[in-house]
């Protein structure tokens, strides 16, 4: 339906009021609203003015170029105001000081349409009462629907959608969700089209190889398209969670290079190829294919090393190389290869430090260095080297705090600072400093809440906030404040519910839903609400089973599901039901054995399998099945001996050895078998040997050492 209808007094959907100094904003807004296609589901929806929503809000009135030099509004302007359903004001200090903007507001209010005034802030602050004021005087008496088009506010697109939602009479979330879905569809079309163009140009380059000059020109054109696909388009797709389309882009790029090959004499071609391999590695890692990801990352690293050797002074090549080191480090860390991960992370940090020696104040390189220090801290923390881990985390935090203080309005810097606080919180938590962990977590939580308050539509910031609330819940649980911990996790669940309502297809948010259920179940278990805990764990396992079945290659989901089975088994053991525990632990072992067999080099999965076998052994021992228990314990010991011999400095793996020895000794003790004495002695020798070697042992381990010494008569 058009703007006019029989007997309708309105000719325009909206009148745009603005100061001439904000003309560019007004022109953009005029075009953006008039060309915006209303979602099909909302066409004919009844708007607040009583008219059905059209396909487009057209026309709008904006032509106020020349006004008569009198105190009255020109007749044309007054007529246009009378013929407009809405008044949209482009708010800024310029608009606040414009008598024409103020008169237009007053006139619209006199028409009895004060509730149809919308505001778009492009500068200044509302109700500040000083030169920052952005509302004209007549508007300050009311509180209109206001959209903030600035980067630190809703952003241009968010502001446009908020104004359109007001004109349609629907919530911002409803229109924003439909707008995001439409962006996804458009990206799909653009991606397919660009991929087709790239393939077409590829064929030109291939078929024209006999005509050297033509082939060079065609290849150059193809590289331009591929650069867009590899960088800008891929980042846009990842930001909205469409990794499936990003994978299609990757396949198109791979097809290009498989047909044309990589020309060693063309550095830009090599650089693009390395970036394409990095993207491929990211996707494979997300899908759980760590072997495939490693192959892609290493190939990309090799290309970047060649580029740097050929042109050491090229800082773009140097920075890309540092990022390649970090990617491989991430992969090794996920696979439990801590020593090698540390080597790669340190190579990346060294590269960033060399760049900063040339330009010490380069913000991007400083951010890279902060990330690198944080990564090193993660490895050291998992190795049990807490002192050095804290030093690395502190170095990272110091850089990010300085960058955030230099530009408080830079939201990316603020988010980076929150990440550093999170890492400090996790490290302090692992060391038992719960007060310090809580303080660091609170610092992060304040930043994340502030970001969400600035832009509630930003899904990434909402997700960050949900994670921070869950982290605080975990700390509060350890401190014994179970009710407060439960509130934090339930607040996180509310955020996740809102996110999944906006985009039910986002599997990351579905996974977080499962994790949040698990955390809530943990607290219910601690509160002795076993029925509530079991029910919540079952809800969690149902989500994870659905996710695992949809994408079996996503090993992270299988790993999380094994943890839930472990906890169900633990509950059964607490309830003195070892037979039910045996069932749950067998499910856990089945999943973890499959994970370990899928990648024998993944030491973390092998370590987890050993722990699962221990628990199964405990359940069998609880049923007086000594033979079954010993079989499980010995398989666990075999894995742990292999791990401990591969890295003698890993305190965690060395500790697990004496734990296995103790379990086997207890199984023999249960049968009154003298073989137990040999295993008690081995446990003592292992733990005392760790202490002599200077490996970190806890206060509880010190107490165990004394008990073992007394038991073996040392």
C-alpha positions as CSV (number, residue, x, y, z in Angstrom):
1,X,0.0,0.0,0.0
2,X,1.3,3.5,-0.8
3,X,1.6,6.5,1.5
4,X,-1.7,7.9,0.3
5,X,-5.1,6.4,0.3
6,X,-8.6,7.7,-0.2
7,X,-9.5,10.2,2.4
8,X,-6.1,9.9,4.0
9,X,-4.7,13.3,5.3
10,X,-1.1,12.0,5.1
11,X,1.2,12.4,2.1
12,X,4.5,11.5,3.8
13,X,5.5,8.8,6.1
14,X,8.0,11.1,7.9
15,X,9.4,14.6,8.0
16,X,13.2,14.7,8.6
17,X,14.2,17.7,10.6
18,X,17.9,18.6,10.7
19,X,20.4,21.4,10.9
20,X,22.1,22.3,7.6
21,X,25.4,21.3,9.2
22,X,24.1,17.8,9.5
23,X,22.9,17.6,5.9
24,X,25.0,14.5,5.1
25,X,23.4,12.6,7.9
26,X,19.9,13.7,6.8
27,X,20.6,12.6,3.2
28,X,21.9,9.2,4.3
29,X,18.9,8.7,6.6
30,X,16.4,9.8,3.9
31,X,17.8,7.3,1.4
32,X,18.3,4.5,3.9
33,X,14.7,4.5,5.1
34,X,13.0,5.1,1.7
35,X,15.0,2.2,0.2
36,X,14.6,-0.2,3.1
37,X,12.3,-3.2,2.1
38,X,10.0,-4.0,5.0
39,X,10.1,-7.8,5.8
40,X,7.3,-9.6,4.0
41,X,5.9,-10.9,7.4
42,X,5.4,-7.3,8.5
43,X,3.8,-5.9,5.4
44,X,0.2,-4.8,6.2
45,X,1.0,-5.0,9.9
46,X,-0.9,-2.2,11.6
47,X,1.4,0.7,12.5
48,X,1.0,3.0,15.5
49,X,-0.6,5.6,13.2
50,X,-3.3,3.1,12.2
51,X,-2.2,2.6,8.6
52,X,-0.9,-0.8,7.4
53,X,2.8,-1.1,6.9
54,X,3.8,-0.5,3.3
55,X,6.5,-2.4,1.3
56,X,8.7,0.7,1.8
57,X,8.3,3.9,3.8
58,X,8.1,6.2,0.8
59,X,8.0,9.1,0.5
60,X,9.8,11.1,3.2
61,X,10.1,14.8,3.3
62,X,13.5,16.4,3.6
63,X,13.6,19.4,1.2
64,X,14.2,22.4,3.6
65,X,16.9,24.2,1.6
66,X,15.6,27.8,1.6
67,X,13.4,29.2,4.3
68,X,12.0,32.8,4.3
69,X,13.7,35.2,6.7
70,X,10.7,35.5,8.9
71,X,10.0,34.0,12.3
72,X,7.2,31.8,10.8
73,X,7.8,28.5,9.1
74,X,7.4,28.6,5.4
75,X,4.0,27.5,4.1
76,X,5.5,24.5,2.3
77,X,7.2,23.3,5.5
78,X,4.1,23.7,7.6
79,X,2.0,21.8,5.1
80,X,4.7,19.1,4.9
81,X,4.6,18.7,8.7
82,X,0.8,18.4,8.7
83,X,1.0,15.8,5.9
84,X,3.6,13.7,7.8
85,X,2.9,10.7,10.0
86,X,6.2,10.9,11.9
87,X,8.8,13.5,12.7
88,X,12.4,12.3,12.7
89,X,15.0,14.7,14.2
90,X,18.7,14.4,13.4
91,X,20.0,15.3,16.9
92,X,23.3,17.0,17.4
93,X,24.6,20.2,19.1
94,X,23.9,21.9,15.8
95,X,20.3,20.8,15.8
96,X,19.9,21.8,19.5
97,X,20.9,25.4,18.5
98,X,18.8,25.6,15.4
99,X,15.6,27.7,15.7
100,X,14.1,26.0,12.7
101,X,14.5,22.5,14.1
102,X,13.0,23.6,17.3
103,X,10.0,25.3,15.5
104,X,9.4,22.1,13.6
105,X,9.3,20.1,16.8
106,X,6.9,22.7,18.4
107,X,4.6,22.6,15.3
108,X,4.4,18.8,15.3
109,X,3.6,18.8,19.0
110,X,0.8,21.4,18.5
111,X,-0.6,19.0,15.9
112,X,-1.1,16.5,18.7
113,X,1.6,14.2,17.4
114,X,4.2,14.5,20.1
115,X,4.1,10.7,20.6
116,X,5.2,10.2,17.0
117,X,8.5,12.1,17.3
118,X,11.6,9.9,16.7
119,X,15.2,11.0,17.3
120,X,18.5,9.9,15.8
121,X,21.6,11.1,17.7
122,X,24.6,11.8,15.5
123,X,26.6,13.9,18.1
124,X,26.5,15.4,21.6
125,X,24.6,14.1,24.6
126,X,20.8,14.3,25.4
127,X,19.8,16.3,28.5
128,X,23.4,17.4,29.2
129,X,22.4,21.0,29.8
130,X,25.6,22.4,28.3
131,X,27.2,22.8,24.8
132,X,27.1,19.0,24.4
133,X,23.3,19.1,24.4
134,X,21.9,17.4,21.3
135,X,18.1,17.8,21.8
136,X,16.4,21.0,20.8
137,X,14.6,22.8,23.7
138,X,11.1,21.6,22.6
139,X,12.2,18.0,22.6
140,X,13.7,18.1,26.1
141,X,10.3,18.1,27.7
142,X,9.6,14.7,26.3
143,X,11.4,11.4,26.0
144,X,11.2,10.3,22.3
145,X,12.3,7.0,20.9
146,X,16.0,7.7,20.4
147,X,18.5,5.8,18.2
148,X,22.2,6.5,18.5
149,X,23.9,6.3,15.0
150,X,27.4,6.8,16.4
151,X,29.9,4.0,16.4
152,X,29.9,3.8,20.2
153,X,26.1,3.6,20.2
154,X,23.8,1.6,18.0
155,X,25.8,2.3,14.9
156,X,24.3,3.5,11.6
157,X,22.5,0.2,10.8
158,X,21.3,-0.3,14.3
159,X,20.0,3.3,14.5
160,X,18.2,2.9,11.2
161,X,16.6,-0.4,12.3
162,X,15.5,1.1,15.7
163,X,13.8,4.1,13.9
164,X,12.1,1.7,11.5
165,X,10.9,-0.5,14.4
166,X,9.4,2.6,16.0
167,X,7.6,3.5,12.8
168,X,6.3,-0.1,12.4
169,X,5.3,-0.4,16.0
170,X,7.3,-3.6,16.6
171,X,10.2,-4.3,19.0
172,X,13.7,-3.6,18.0
173,X,14.7,-7.3,18.5
174,X,12.0,-8.5,16.1
175,X,13.1,-6.2,13.3
176,X,16.8,-6.7,14.1
177,X,16.4,-10.5,13.9
178,X,14.7,-10.3,10.5
179,X,17.2,-7.8,9.3
180,X,20.1,-10.1,10.3
181,X,18.4,-13.0,8.5
182,X,18.1,-10.9,5.4
183,X,21.8,-9.9,5.6
184,X,22.7,-13.6,5.8
185,X,20.6,-14.3,2.7
186,X,22.2,-11.4,0.8
187,X,25.7,-12.6,1.9
188,X,24.9,-16.1,0.6
189,X,23.9,-14.6,-2.8
190,X,26.9,-12.3,-2.9
191,X,29.2,-15.1,-1.9
192,X,27.9,-17.5,-4.5
193,X,28.1,-14.7,-7.2
194,X,31.7,-13.7,-6.2
195,X,32.7,-17.4,-6.2
196,X,31.2,-17.8,-9.6
197,X,33.1,-14.7,-10.8
198,X,36.3,-16.0,-9.4
199,X,35.9,-19.3,-11.1
200,X,35.0,-17.6,-14.4
201,X,38.1,-15.5,-14.2
202,X,40.1,-18.6,-13.2
203,X,38.9,-20.3,-16.4
204,X,40.0,-17.2,-18.4
205,X,43.4,-17.3,-16.8
206,X,43.7,-21.0,-17.5
207,X,42.5,-20.9,-21.1
208,X,44.6,-17.9,-21.8
209,X,47.9,-19.3,-20.7
210,X,49.3,-19.3,-24.2
211,X,48.7,-15.5,-24.3
212,X,51.0,-14.6,-21.5
213,X,49.9,-10.9,-21.1
214,X,46.3,-11.8,-21.1
215,X,46.8,-14.5,-18.5
216,X,48.7,-12.1,-16.2
217,X,45.8,-9.6,-16.4
218,X,43.2,-12.3,-15.8
219,X,45.1,-13.7,-12.8
220,X,45.5,-10.2,-11.3
221,X,41.7,-9.7,-11.5
222,X,41.1,-13.2,-10.0
223,X,43.5,-12.3,-7.1
224,X,41.5,-9.1,-6.4
225,X,38.3,-11.1,-6.1
226,X,39.9,-13.7,-4.0
227,X,41.4,-11.1,-1.6
228,X,37.9,-10.0,-0.9
229,X,36.7,-13.5,-0.4
230,X,39.6,-14.5,1.8
231,X,39.6,-11.4,4.1
232,X,36.5,-9.2,4.1
233,X,33.8,-11.6,3.1
234,X,35.1,-14.4,5.4
235,X,35.2,-12.1,8.4
236,X,31.7,-10.9,7.7
237,X,30.4,-14.4,7.5
238,X,32.2,-15.5,10.7
239,X,30.8,-12.5,12.6
240,X,27.2,-13.6,11.9
241,X,28.1,-17.3,12.6
242,X,27.7,-18.6,9.1
243,X,30.8,-20.9,8.9
244,X,29.0,-23.1,6.4
245,X,29.0,-20.3,3.8
246,X,32.6,-19.4,4.8
247,X,33.5,-23.0,4.0
248,X,32.1,-22.7,0.5
249,X,34.2,-19.6,0.0
250,X,37.3,-21.6,1.1
251,X,36.5,-24.4,-1.4
252,X,36.2,-21.8,-4.2
253,X,39.6,-20.4,-3.2
254,X,41.1,-23.9,-3.1
255,X,39.8,-24.7,-6.5
256,X,41.4,-21.6,-7.8
257,X,44.9,-22.5,-6.5
258,X,44.5,-26.2,-7.5
259,X,43.9,-25.1,-11.1
260,X,46.3,-22.2,-11.4
261,X,48.9,-23.1,-8.9
262,X,51.0,-20.7,-6.7
263,X,53.5,-18.5,-8.5
264,X,56.6,-18.2,-6.3
265,X,57.6,-15.0,-8.0
266,X,54.3,-13.3,-6.9
267,X,54.4,-12.4,-3.2
268,X,50.8,-11.2,-3.1
269,X,49.7,-14.5,-4.5
270,X,51.7,-16.4,-1.8
271,X,50.3,-14.1,0.9
272,X,46.7,-14.7,-0.2
273,X,47.4,-18.4,-0.4
274,X,48.7,-18.4,3.2
275,X,45.6,-16.5,4.4
276,X,43.3,-19.0,2.6
277,X,45.1,-21.9,4.3
278,X,44.8,-20.1,7.7
279,X,41.0,-19.8,7.1
280,X,40.8,-23.4,6.2
281,X,42.6,-24.3,9.4
282,X,40.2,-22.2,11.4
283,X,37.2,-24.0,9.9
284,X,38.7,-27.5,10.4
285,X,39.6,-26.7,14.0
286,X,36.0,-25.5,14.6
287,X,34.7,-28.8,13.2
288,X,37.1,-30.8,15.4
289,X,39.5,-31.9,12.6
290,X,42.7,-31.1,14.4
291,X,44.9,-33.1,12.0
292,X,43.5,-31.3,9.0
293,X,43.8,-27.9,10.8
294,X,47.4,-28.6,11.7
295,X,48.2,-29.5,8.0
296,X,46.7,-26.2,6.8
297,X,48.3,-24.1,9.5
298,X,51.8,-25.6,8.9
299,X,51.5,-25.1,5.2
300,X,50.5,-21.5,5.7
301,X,53.3,-20.9,8.2
302,X,55.9,-22.3,5.7
303,X,54.7,-19.8,3.0
304,X,54.9,-16.9,5.4
305,X,58.4,-17.9,6.5
306,X,59.4,-17.9,2.9
307,X,57.9,-14.4,2.4
308,X,59.8,-13.0,5.4
309,X,63.1,-14.6,4.3
310,X,62.6,-13.0,0.9
311,X,61.7,-9.5,2.3
312,X,62.6,-9.2,6.0
313,X,61.8,-5.5,6.0
314,X,58.1,-6.1,5.1
315,X,56.2,-5.5,8.3
316,X,53.0,-6.9,6.9
317,X,54.7,-10.2,6.2
318,X,56.3,-10.2,9.7
319,X,53.0,-9.6,11.5
320,X,51.3,-12.3,9.5
321,X,54.1,-14.7,10.5
322,X,53.5,-13.9,14.2
323,X,49.8,-14.8,13.8
324,X,50.7,-18.1,12.1
325,X,52.9,-19.1,15.1
326,X,49.9,-18.2,17.4
327,X,47.5,-20.4,15.4
328,X,49.7,-23.4,15.6
329,X,50.3,-22.8,19.3
330,X,46.5,-22.7,19.8
331,X,46.2,-26.0,18.1
332,X,49.0,-27.6,20.1
333,X,47.5,-26.3,23.3
334,X,44.1,-27.8,22.5
335,X,45.8,-31.1,21.8
336,X,47.8,-31.1,25.1
337,X,51.2,-30.5,23.4
338,X,52.2,-27.9,26.0
339,X,55.9,-27.8,25.4
340,X,55.7,-27.3,21.7
341,X,52.8,-24.9,22.0
342,X,55.0,-22.8,24.3
343,X,57.8,-22.8,21.6
344,X,55.4,-21.5,18.9
345,X,53.8,-18.9,21.2
346,X,57.3,-17.6,22.1
347,X,58.2,-17.3,18.4
348,X,55.1,-15.2,17.8
349,X,55.9,-13.0,20.8
350,X,59.5,-12.5,19.6
351,X,58.3,-11.4,16.2
352,X,55.9,-8.9,17.7
353,X,58.7,-7.6,19.9
354,X,60.9,-7.1,16.9
355,X,58.2,-5.1,15.2
356,X,57.7,-2.9,18.3
357,X,61.4,-2.1,18.4
358,X,60.8,-0.2,15.1
359,X,57.4,1.3,16.0
360,X,56.9,1.1,19.8
361,X,53.5,2.7,19.7
362,X,51.8,0.7,17.0
363,X,48.5,-0.3,18.7
364,X,47.9,-3.4,16.6
365,X,51.3,-4.8,17.4
366,X,50.9,-4.0,21.0
367,X,47.6,-5.9,21.0
368,X,49.3,-8.8,19.3
369,X,51.9,-8.8,22.0
370,X,49.3,-8.7,24.8
371,X,47.6,-11.7,23.2
372,X,50.9,-13.5,22.9
373,X,51.7,-13.0,26.6
374,X,48.2,-14.3,27.5
375,X,48.8,-17.4,25.4
376,X,52.1,-18.1,27.1
377,X,50.4,-17.7,30.4
378,X,47.8,-20.3,29.4
379,X,50.4,-22.9,28.7
380,X,52.4,-22.2,31.8
381,X,49.3,-22.4,33.9
382,X,48.4,-25.8,32.5
383,X,51.9,-27.0,33.1
384,X,51.5,-26.0,36.8
385,X,54.1,-23.2,36.5
386,X,51.9,-20.7,38.3
387,X,54.5,-18.1,39.1
388,X,55.7,-17.7,35.5
389,X,52.1,-17.9,34.3
390,X,51.1,-15.0,36.5
391,X,54.0,-12.9,35.2
392,X,52.9,-13.5,31.6
393,X,49.3,-12.6,32.5
394,X,50.4,-9.5,34.3
395,X,52.5,-8.4,31.3
396,X,49.4,-8.9,29.0
397,X,47.1,-7.0,31.4
398,X,49.5,-4.1,31.7
399,X,49.6,-3.6,27.9
400,X,45.8,-3.8,27.6
401,X,45.2,-1.6,30.5
402,X,47.4,1.1,29.0
403,X,45.7,0.8,25.6
404,X,42.3,1.0,27.2
405,X,43.2,4.1,29.2
406,X,44.6,5.9,26.2
407,X,41.3,5.5,24.3
408,X,38.4,4.7,26.6
409,X,35.9,5.0,23.8
410,X,37.6,2.2,21.8
411,X,35.3,-0.8,22.5
412,X,37.7,-3.3,21.1
413,X,40.4,-2.2,23.6
414,X,37.9,-2.4,26.4
415,X,36.9,-5.9,25.4
416,X,40.6,-6.9,25.3
417,X,41.1,-5.6,28.8
418,X,38.2,-7.7,30.0
419,X,39.8,-10.8,28.4
420,X,43.0,-10.1,30.3
421,X,41.1,-9.8,33.6
422,X,39.3,-13.1,32.8
423,X,42.7,-14.8,32.4
424,X,44.0,-13.4,35.6
425,X,40.8,-14.6,37.3
426,X,41.1,-18.1,36.0
427,X,44.8,-18.3,37.0
428,X,44.1,-17.0,40.5
429,X,41.2,-19.4,40.8
430,X,43.4,-22.4,39.9
431,X,45.9,-21.4,42.6
432,X,43.2,-21.1,45.2
433,X,43.2,-17.3,45.5
434,X,39.4,-17.0,45.3
435,X,39.3,-13.4,46.6
436,X,41.8,-12.3,43.9
437,X,39.9,-14.4,41.3
438,X,36.6,-12.7,42.3
439,X,38.1,-9.2,42.1
440,X,39.6,-9.9,38.6
441,X,36.3,-11.4,37.4
442,X,34.4,-8.4,38.7
443,X,36.7,-6.0,36.8
444,X,35.8,-7.9,33.6
445,X,32.1,-8.1,34.4
446,X,31.9,-4.3,34.9
447,X,33.5,-3.7,31.4
448,X,31.2,-6.3,29.7
449,X,28.1,-4.9,31.4
450,X,29.0,-1.4,30.3
451,X,29.5,-2.6,26.7
452,X,26.1,-4.4,26.7
453,X,24.4,-1.3,28.1
454,X,25.9,0.8,25.2
455,X,24.6,-1.7,22.6
456,X,22.1,-4.3,23.8
457,X,21.8,-5.6,20.2
458,X,25.5,-6.6,20.0
459,X,25.3,-10.4,20.2
460,X,29.1,-10.9,20.8
461,X,29.0,-8.6,23.9
462,X,25.9,-10.3,25.2
463,X,27.6,-13.7,24.9
464,X,30.7,-12.3,26.6
465,X,28.6,-11.1,29.5
466,X,26.9,-14.5,29.8
467,X,30.4,-16.1,30.1
468,X,31.5,-13.6,32.7
469,X,28.4,-14.2,34.8
470,X,29.1,-17.9,34.6
471,X,32.7,-17.4,35.6
472,X,31.6,-15.4,38.6
473,X,29.1,-18.1,39.5
474,X,32.0,-20.7,39.5
475,X,34.0,-18.6,41.9
476,X,31.1,-17.9,44.2
477,X,30.4,-21.7,44.3
478,X,34.0,-22.4,45.4
479,X,33.6,-19.7,48.1
480,X,30.5,-21.5,49.3
481,X,27.9,-18.9,48.4
482,X,25.7,-21.3,46.4
483,X,22.7,-19.1,46.2
484,X,24.6,-16.2,44.7
485,X,26.4,-18.6,42.3
486,X,23.0,-20.0,41.2
487,X,21.8,-16.5,40.5
488,X,24.8,-15.8,38.3
489,X,24.3,-18.9,36.3
490,X,20.6,-18.3,35.9
491,X,21.3,-14.7,34.7
492,X,23.7,-16.2,32.2
493,X,20.9,-18.6,31.1
494,X,18.5,-15.7,30.6
495,X,21.0,-14.0,28.2
496,X,21.6,-17.2,26.3
497,X,17.8,-17.8,26.0
498,X,17.5,-14.3,24.5
499,X,20.4,-15.0,22.1
500,X,19.0,-18.3,20.9
501,X,15.6,-16.8,20.4
502,X,17.2,-14.3,18.1
503,X,19.1,-17.0,16.2
504,X,18.0,-20.6,16.9
505,X,20.5,-21.9,14.3
506,X,23.6,-20.6,16.2
507,X,25.2,-23.8,17.5
508,X,27.7,-22.0,19.7
509,X,24.9,-20.5,21.7
510,X,23.2,-23.9,21.9
511,X,26.4,-25.4,23.2
512,X,26.6,-22.6,25.9
513,X,23.1,-23.5,26.8
514,X,24.2,-27.0,27.6
515,X,27.2,-25.7,29.6
516,X,25.0,-23.4,31.6
517,X,22.6,-26.2,32.5
518,X,25.7,-28.3,33.6
519,X,26.8,-25.5,35.9
520,X,23.4,-25.1,37.4
521,X,23.2,-28.8,38.0
522,X,26.6,-28.7,39.7
523,X,25.2,-26.2,42.2
524,X,22.0,-28.2,42.8
525,X,24.2,-31.2,43.5
526,X,26.2,-29.2,46.0
527,X,22.9,-28.1,47.6
528,X,22.1,-31.9,47.9
529,X,19.2,-31.5,45.5
530,X,20.1,-34.7,43.8
531,X,16.8,-35.0,41.8
532,X,17.1,-31.5,40.5
533,X,20.8,-32.0,39.6
534,X,20.1,-35.3,37.8
535,X,17.2,-33.7,35.8
536,X,19.3,-30.7,34.8
537,X,22.3,-32.9,33.8
538,X,19.9,-34.9,31.6
539,X,18.7,-31.7,30.0
540,X,22.3,-30.8,29.3
541,X,23.1,-34.3,27.9
542,X,20.0,-34.1,25.6
543,X,21.3,-30.9,24.0
544,X,24.8,-32.3,23.6
545,X,23.6,-35.5,22.1
546,X,21.6,-33.6,19.6
547,X,24.6,-31.4,18.7
548,X,26.9,-34.4,18.5
549,X,24.5,-36.3,16.2
550,X,24.2,-33.3,13.9
551,X,28.0,-32.9,13.5
552,X,29.9,-36.0,14.8
553,X,33.2,-34.4,13.8
554,X,32.8,-31.7,16.4
555,X,34.9,-33.4,19.1
556,X,34.4,-30.6,21.7
557,X,30.8,-31.6,22.0
558,X,31.6,-35.3,22.5
559,X,34.2,-34.3,25.2
560,X,31.6,-32.2,27.0
561,X,29.1,-35.0,26.8
562,X,31.6,-37.4,28.4
563,X,32.0,-34.9,31.3
564,X,28.2,-34.9,31.9
565,X,28.2,-38.7,32.0
566,X,31.1,-38.6,34.5
567,X,29.1,-36.3,36.7
568,X,26.0,-38.5,36.5
569,X,28.2,-41.4,37.5
570,X,29.6,-39.4,40.4
571,X,26.1,-38.7,41.6
572,X,25.3,-42.4,41.5
573,X,28.4,-43.2,43.5
574,X,27.4,-40.6,46.1
575,X,24.0,-42.2,46.2
576,X,25.7,-45.6,46.9
577,X,24.5,-46.9,43.5
578,X,27.7,-48.3,41.9
579,X,25.8,-50.3,39.3
580,X,24.2,-47.2,37.9
581,X,27.6,-45.4,38.1
582,X,29.2,-48.2,36.2
583,X,26.7,-47.6,33.3
584,X,27.4,-43.8,33.3
585,X,31.2,-44.3,33.5
586,X,31.1,-46.9,30.7
587,X,29.4,-44.3,28.5
588,X,32.1,-41.8,29.5
589,X,34.9,-44.2,28.7
590,X,33.3,-45.2,25.3
591,X,33.3,-41.5,24.2
592,X,36.8,-40.7,25.5
593,X,38.2,-43.9,24.0
594,X,36.8,-42.9,20.6
595,X,38.3,-39.4,21.0
596,X,41.7,-40.7,21.9
597,X,41.7,-43.3,19.1
598,X,40.7,-40.5,16.5
599,X,43.9,-38.6,17.4
600,X,46.6,-40.6,19.3
601,X,48.8,-37.5,19.4
602,X,46.3,-35.6,21.5
603,X,47.7,-36.0,24.9
604,X,44.8,-34.2,26.6
605,X,42.4,-36.8,25.4
606,X,44.6,-39.7,26.4
607,X,45.0,-38.1,29.9
608,X,41.2,-37.8,30.1
609,X,40.7,-41.4,29.1
610,X,43.0,-42.5,31.9
611,X,41.0,-40.6,34.4
612,X,37.7,-42.1,33.1
613,X,39.1,-45.6,33.4
614,X,40.0,-44.8,37.0
615,X,36.4,-43.9,37.8
616,X,35.1,-47.0,36.1
617,X,37.5,-49.0,38.2
618,X,36.2,-47.3,41.3
619,X,32.6,-48.3,40.4
620,X,33.6,-51.9,39.8
621,X,35.6,-52.0,43.1
622,X,32.4,-50.7,44.8
623,X,30.7,-53.9,43.5
624,X,33.7,-56.0,44.8
625,X,34.7,-56.8,41.2
626,X,38.4,-56.8,41.9
627,X,39.3,-58.3,38.5
628,X,37.3,-55.7,36.6
629,X,38.7,-52.9,38.7
630,X,42.3,-53.9,38.3
631,X,41.8,-54.2,34.5
632,X,40.5,-50.6,34.3
633,X,43.3,-49.3,36.7
634,X,46.1,-51.0,34.7
635,X,44.8,-49.6,31.4
636,X,44.8,-46.2,32.9
637,X,48.3,-46.7,34.3
638,X,49.6,-47.7,30.9
639,X,48.4,-44.5,29.4
640,X,49.8,-42.4,32.2
641,X,53.2,-44.0,32.0
642,X,53.4,-43.1,28.3
643,X,52.5,-39.5,29.0
644,X,54.9,-39.1,32.0
645,X,57.8,-40.6,30.1
646,X,57.2,-38.1,27.2
647,X,57.5,-35.0,29.4
648,X,59.3,-35.4,32.7
649,X,58.7,-31.8,33.7
650,X,54.9,-32.0,33.5
651,X,53.9,-32.1,37.1
652,X,50.3,-32.9,36.3
653,X,51.2,-36.1,34.4
654,X,53.9,-37.1,37.0
655,X,51.3,-36.7,39.7
656,X,48.8,-38.9,37.9
657,X,51.3,-41.8,38.2
658,X,51.3,-42.1,41.9
659,X,47.5,-41.7,41.9
660,X,47.3,-44.8,39.7
661,X,49.7,-46.7,42.0
662,X,47.5,-45.9,45.0
663,X,44.3,-47.1,43.3
664,X,46.0,-50.4,42.3
665,X,47.3,-50.8,45.9
666,X,43.9,-50.3,47.3
667,X,42.3,-52.8,45.0
668,X,44.9,-55.4,46.2
669,X,44.3,-54.4,49.8
670,X,40.6,-55.1,49.4
671,X,41.4,-58.7,48.4
672,X,44.0,-58.9,51.2
673,X,46.7,-59.5,48.6
674,X,50.3,-58.8,49.6
675,X,50.9,-57.4,46.1
676,X,49.5,-54.2,47.6
677,X,52.8,-53.5,49.4
678,X,54.7,-53.2,46.2
679,X,52.3,-50.6,44.8
680,X,52.3,-48.6,48.0
681,X,56.1,-48.4,47.7
682,X,55.9,-47.3,44.1
683,X,53.4,-44.5,45.0
684,X,55.7,-43.2,47.7
685,X,58.8,-43.3,45.4
686,X,56.9,-41.4,42.7
687,X,55.6,-38.7,45.0
688,X,58.9,-38.2,46.9
689,X,60.8,-38.2,43.6
690,X,58.6,-35.4,42.3
691,X,59.4,-33.4,45.4
692,X,63.2,-34.0,45.0
693,X,63.0,-33.0,41.4
694,X,61.5,-29.7,42.3
695,X,58.1,-30.3,40.7
696,X,55.2,-28.5,42.1
697,X,53.1,-30.4,44.6
698,X,50.1,-29.2,46.6
699,X,49.6,-29.0,50.3
700,X,47.3,-32.0,50.0
701,X,50.0,-33.9,48.2
702,X,52.5,-33.1,51.1
703,X,50.0,-34.6,53.5
704,X,49.6,-37.7,51.3
705,X,53.4,-38.0,51.1
706,X,53.6,-38.2,54.9
707,X,50.9,-40.9,55.0
708,X,52.7,-42.9,52.3
709,X,56.0,-42.6,54.2
710,X,54.3,-44.0,57.4
711,X,52.7,-46.8,55.4
712,X,55.9,-48.1,53.8
713,X,58.0,-47.5,56.9
714,X,60.3,-44.9,55.5
